[in-house]
Amino acid sequence: MTNKFGIESVLSILDLSVEEVDELVATAEDIIANPQKYAHRCEGKKLATLFFEPSTRTRLSFEAAMYELGGNVIGFSSADSSSASKGESVADTSKVISCYADIIAMRHPKEGAPMVAALNATIPVINAGDGGHNHPTQTLADLLTIKLEKGRFDHLNIGVCGDLKFGRTVHSLIDAMSRYEGVSFTLISPEELKVPDYVRNAMINKGIPFVETTDLEGSMPSLDILYMTRVQKERFFNEEDYLRLKDSYILTAEKLDNAKQNMSILHPLPRVNEISVAVDDDPRACYFKQVRNGKYMRMALILKLLGV
Ligand code: NCD
C-alpha cells in the first residue's frame, strides 16, 4: 500500500508481488550465506516496534533483524506502557513516531489498525499482526521455510489445521500460496473455526482447489505441508467455547505414521498443545527453523522498505 506521501507499507502479503517475494527470498538466502555483507546496511536507522498486543517471536525477531543490519530499535511492548492508555489514536501515534524513527513494525488487536497507521505515517509501516486478520511477516517466514524445504512454491497440497477462523497467519498464508500454480488447500478445523467467508470466497473466485474437513488423520496421507495453529484464546467471546475447542487437534508422533516421508510440519508458534513435544525430533518438524527464517525475511523486508 502506498499512502498520500508516497510511502510504501506492507499491511497484507498481497502488498508484495510474486516477484517481490522472490526478491526477498533471494536477499534472505544471501544474508544467510554472507551475513557480514549486511552488518552495517542500516547504520543510523531506527526501527520502532509498536506492539499493542503480546508477542515474543515477532517483536524480538524484528529487533534482532534490525540489530543484525547495524540499526537501532525503539518502541514499546504493550498498550499499557504507551499513550494509547491515555486515549491517543493510532493515527496520532504514527505521526509522532514518524518524527523519531525510519520504519515502524506495528501489532494491534484491532483489524485495520496498521492500515490507519500507514495512511498517516511519513515512514513505512509493517503490519506485525492485526487482530484476527493478517500477519504478512509470519507468512514471509513460512514462505522461506517452504522454499528451503520443498525447493518450490507450486504444486503443493497444503494442510492448514486448527483455528482457521481467528488465525491471522492462516489468512495471510492462504493469500500468499494461492498465487502459485497447482497449489491446493486442505482446511482442517472444527465446524466453529472454519475460515471466514472472505477467505473462502477469495479462493473460490481465484479457482483454487480446496476442501474443508474436520478430519486430520484422514487428510494426512495427501499433504505436502501441514501447517498447525493454536486456537486463538484471546479472540473468543466466552471461555467455555475456548475450553471446548482448544484441544481439537493434537499432532502426535503416531498420527504422522500415515504422512508422506517428506511432508513438512510448520507452526507459527507459540505452541500450546497442538503438537506433542515428541514430534520435535521428527525430521519433518520445521517450526523452529521457521523462527530463524522469519528473522532473515524481516531483514530483507526492512532493507527493501528503507531502500538501502
Ligand atoms: C502468531 C500470531 O501472533 O498471530 N504468532 C506469531 O507471530 N508467530 C500465531 C499465534 O499467536 O498463534
Residues whose N, C-alpha, C, O or C-beta is under 5 A from the ligand:
A	BS01	NCD	R57 T58 G129 H135 Q138 R168 T169 R230 P268 L269 P270
